Amino acid sequence: MPIGLIRSHFKTGTGTESTRCLSQVFKSPLTFQCSPVARRLSVAGAIVGLITASAAWSGSLLAPKSSSDNLPVLIQVDAGADIGPMRPVWRFFGHDEPNYTYMQDGEKLLTQLADLSPEPVYIRTHNLLTSGDGTPALKWGSTGVYSEDEQGNPHYNWTILDRIFDTYRDRKVRPLVQIGFMPKALSSHPEPYQHSWIPGGKAPLDTGWAYPPNDYEKWGELVFQWAKHCVERYGIDEVKHWYWEVWNEPNIFYWRGTPEEYHRLYDHAVMGVRRALPEARVGGPHVAGTRTPESTRFLKGFLEHCIRGKNAVTGEVGTPIDFVAFHAKGTPRFADGHVSTGIASQLQDINNGFSVVASYPELKHLPIIIGESDPDGCAACPSTVYPPNGYRNGTLYASYTAASFARKYALADRHAVNFEGAVTWAFEFENQPYFAGFRVLASNGIPLPVLNVFRMFGLMGGQRIKTVSSEEMPLDQIMSQGANRPDVGALSSRQGNRVAVLIWHHYDEDVTGPSAAITLNLTNLPGGNRPVLAQQFRIDGTHSNAFSRWQAMGSPQAPSPEQRTELEQASDLSLLGSPTWHTPQAGSLSLTIDLPRQGVSLLLLEAAP
């Protein structure tokens, strides 16, 4: 049952009205905070459950009959055993092309992302200072913010930047502000300035925008004027919640200077931001990966500079740093006629990055943002040109995302670090073919299955609780070998009277295989023996999956209005069957679920007051 079919009955209701509606069902106010989507789902699910479900206990939850070939799995959830907060670390997204922000599908997607969570969503994008007229291209964007007259006097034009940040404000998302790239008038190597890269082409990306400034004082003044303008336009109370970071992946081709020149760039930029707003949150270096000696050396060198180095602006020891950022990527490949994702590489980057930060007592308390965290390294490289990226449109991307985020929490726990967020480097590309195989959250305004994983995350919250699966690969094993066998695991949370259990069935190899026949045992439920309303949301080949629906239509590149409506409905987060009531015994409940390979389920179990 697509949630869009039942959402329409509540689309005119506010959050307060939805909460009141659910309160009438349970005769008690709702005691947890949730997003607009969560409120709609809770209300709709409760009412449908009251209409359709039996009040008697049932041992099965919307599960078809299991085949003897299915993989038996036992998942045990102890709702009384907290293991840490369910921080919304997933609410960060990013992309190369900032001008897509205010285009039709970009605005639509930002609205959908803002609806994911009661916590603000953050957007990171490249090219916010790049010279140009705002015409986007793959791996390119521009704002034309800075130029100089014949005497070398600066001229600032905030028009396009304001349009980008106004769009964020209007849709209630916030920027993770990337200070870069180098305006043409400040570049020490301005020609050629704009790259001409296309997918499959060999044109270099590291043109004039990637070089150090020809005048660091002017660079620092540009950043100061920008931050000052933001404070004046959006207010201190808003801008103090933003993150400001300097450049992108300065250890590879994005930076055509030395590490020492990057440190100088960082010092001038950070001091410019802080001059405009002393309480601004600043950080970096957004290094590309951490699992090679070279990348680790760059990250450590930057952190050493911030702690003990000479500040290029003040001449004193040390430079402000309020958060540490690094990137983590998987390594997919195409062999034997199918894609194989490489989750091990991404987890190794995360593990090593956390380890580096934890090794500095002065920094271990700082928030860590994984500034790009993805199954591969190039969002603008479509699978039509790069076959290893063929996982993107379907459910393999969804199961990978669920499995990888669970391990991010586990690695943060292991290193006892302050894990603030992970940026999924995926957004949308305007005016491209339907489902062209870019790493995106939506294609032509139609959400991909992976976006529904984040909708599932948005329905979780409170405290993470102890969860053990018999078929979840141990952390060290999946980090070293990848998901070289079916990985069926779960991440669970408890908030008020609600328990949420996210279950994935992932395998790095994109090949068919048996479903998982799951027995889910829950103990210490917060409602004790009170009746529990259970809902299961599902992503698989036929649920929450606009791509498979599009294929069934014959893959039209010009869908009719009726087909567009059908695709929109198919892209919604879908209920599997109808909600059902269950009566725990001594606070415990046992349910059974069949989950196909590459499937992801979210079970919401809410006790009646």
Sequence and secondary structure as in RCSB ss.txt:
>XXXX:A:sequence
MPIGLIRSHFKTGTGTESTRCLSQVFKSPLTFQCSPVARRLSVAGAIVGLITASAAWSGSLLAPKSSSDNLPVLI
QVDAGADIGPMRPVWRFFGHDEPNYTYMQDGEKLLTQLADLSPEPVYIRTHNLLTSGDGTPALKWGSTGVYSEDE
QGNPHYNWTILDRIFDTYRDRKVRPLVQIGFMPKALSSHPEPYQHSWIPGGKAPLDTGWAYPPNDYEKWGELVFQ
WAKHCVERYGIDEVKHWYWEVWNEPNIFYWRGTPEEYHRLYDHAVMGVRRALPEARVGGPHVAGTRTPESTRFLK
GFLEHCIRGKNAVTGEVGTPIDFVAFHAKGTPRFADGHVSTGIASQLQDINNGFSVVASYPELKHLPIIIGESDP
DGCAACPSTVYPPNGYRNGTLYASYTAASFARKYALADRHAVNFEGAVTWAFEFENQPYFAGFRVLASNGIPLPV
LNVFRMFGLMGGQRIKTVSSEEMPLDQIMSQGANRPDVGALSSRQGNRVAVLIWHHYDEDVTGPSAAITLNLTNL
PGGNRPVLAQQFRIDGTHSNAFSRWQAMGSPQAPSPEQRTELEQASDLSLLGSPTWHTPQAGSLSLTIDLPRQGV
SLLLLEAAP
>XXXX:A:secstr
 BHHHHHTTTTT  HHHHHHHHHHHHTS   S   HHHHHHHHHHHHHHHHH  SS  S  S     TTSEEEEE
EEEEEEEEEE   TT EEEES GGGGGSHHHHHHHHHHHTT SS  EEEES SS  SSS  BTTB     EEE T
T  EEE  HHHHHHHHHHHHTT EEEEEE    GGGBSS SS S    TT    S SGGGS BS HHHHHHHHHH
HHHHHHHHH HHHHTTSEEEE S TTTTT  S HHHHHHHHHHHHHHHHHH TT EEEEEEES SSSHHHHHHHH
HHHHHHHHSB TTT SB    SEEEEEEE   EEETTEEE  HHHHHHHHHHHHHHHHT TTTTTSEEEEEEEES
SS TTS TTT GGGTTSSSHHHHHHHHHHHHHHHHHHHHHT EEEEEEE  B  TT  TT S SBSEETTEE HH
HHHHHHHHT  SEEEEEEETTS  HHHHHHH S S EEEEEEEEETTEEEEEEEEE SB      EEEEEEEES 
TTTTS EEEEEEEESSSSS HHHHHHHTT  SS  HHHHHHHHHHHS EESS  EEE  BTTBEEEEEEE TT E
EEEEEEE  
